[in-house]
């Protein structure tokens, strides 16, 4: 299947050089006609090779077009560029498939048109003897592997010939034959894995007519992962004098990973595929009980749970979601500052709606407030991780296959969906869905400890949990509601903070005049919200003292690539409820950029600096131990 055969090649990501001859591509504006249920014309940027004259474009563009009109790949009958019909192909693992064949695969049919694309029929077992005589054999080992790589929608009916009843999603499997340096052949199949006979045909195809730039040849040996498959494949390849062994196939696995990434787009990585059967079953059972017992009905959504797994473990924090119309589940935070950032950077629904409709500038003073809106909570906290519910066809294909192999059906029956799986998910700012940081075991232990603690309490809502439980031989400590002070503090007993005045707006003279500053001495374990209260008690013009951090500690490298700076994030919003999470004074001293702290008072921002440690400060965190006084800035 030669890449040059197609007039138009859709590639999984933008590229600078031609796959066929390595020439530098020229990007130009061109008209693109898409032949679907109706003809559509677009003016888009496409790349063209100056040597082979092949047009190349980004595959996500076609996905956007299909999404706009509710089409799938099988609905697109052809393309034309600059008014000229163009045969089209799809890049797949460094090789290419005909677009028509890809569309057929999306309907779950076997790939058709291979004969036209490669210039000859797929070699059969009867052809093996002649291939073995005509093809040179090299002392190499090819790797053969397959994996579920996408979801394919199939039309369903009661029986063949019956009217279509609807659509269902089936797993689409991709198989690859990989040589020393590149994939020699790839294929796709819906509904079931490739059988040994089918894989044998792929190996023969990879030998006789491989993807360019590979040359026809046959290997000395083929390696697959499973012993049973290796045994079955030996008879399929015996006519080619090719030995078959079972073992690791890292090159083929890497190619499959790239193909899966392309077919699924930017989706979350699998979470069950590499876990043991014992842990998957234990996690699923516990998570199912969590949803059945609905702990969100007995806890408060704006309070957090302090958790420590094992005596020598670190404290982390959990929140039970589902008290309002949000999706029920269990969110986990690795540190207390992430909790503070997430809670205090929730945007005003009114301003968000105004910005969505482009009306912020028409709101006068209210519109100006939108410019001072806090950072996006996901960006401010760097990410959000939670136990959520997923339908089967939304699982990563590897997870779906793993759960099916274990005969684990969707265990949670909630809402209009027939059944859902509990799945840990994580989203990070600038990166999208990524692998969860917390293990299945951790989710299971937190859920089991929470359910056991709630069983031992009769009140609703539960107002206090302070216990250490033995969960299957593992010690789990819980503190609810948590204020973040469970974490041990080994630093200095206190710190001196300086709040600088200025005359940059009309409000500042009535708060902290230029040339003056407030000196605050506070215990390291004191919460900032108590510092804010002490400021209000000290000076009646300081009626709020929102704490802002200029560095959000998110993906700085990603932000630089995007040409953006880290957004200021609120660590404590004094206009919100005082029961909301607050950092300790010691937490502020440990920030990577303590000079980036500000306190917002009455619309004016004042610089907050963490000065030297106080060795004789009271170790108690009581608010009355916070001392405040005026000082000159000189």
Helices and strands as residue ranges (DSSP letters): G 3-5, E 8-11, E 25-35, E 39-49, E 55-58, H 59-69, G 73-75, E 78-81, E 84-86, E 88-92, E 95-98, H 99-106, H 114-118, G 125-127, H 128-134, E 137-156, E 166-178, E 183-190, H 196-208, E 218-224, H 227-237, G 238-240, E 243-246, H 250-264, H 277-293, G 295-297, E 305-309, E 315-321, E 329-333, H 336-344, H 349-356, G 360-363, H 365-370, H 377-381, E 383-390, G 392-394, H 397-405, E 421-428, E 432-434, H 440-455, E 465-471, E 474-480, E 494-500, H 508-511, E 516-523, H 528-538, E 546-549, H 556-561, E 569-572, H 585-589, G 594-596, E 597-601, E 604-614, G 623-625, E 627-632
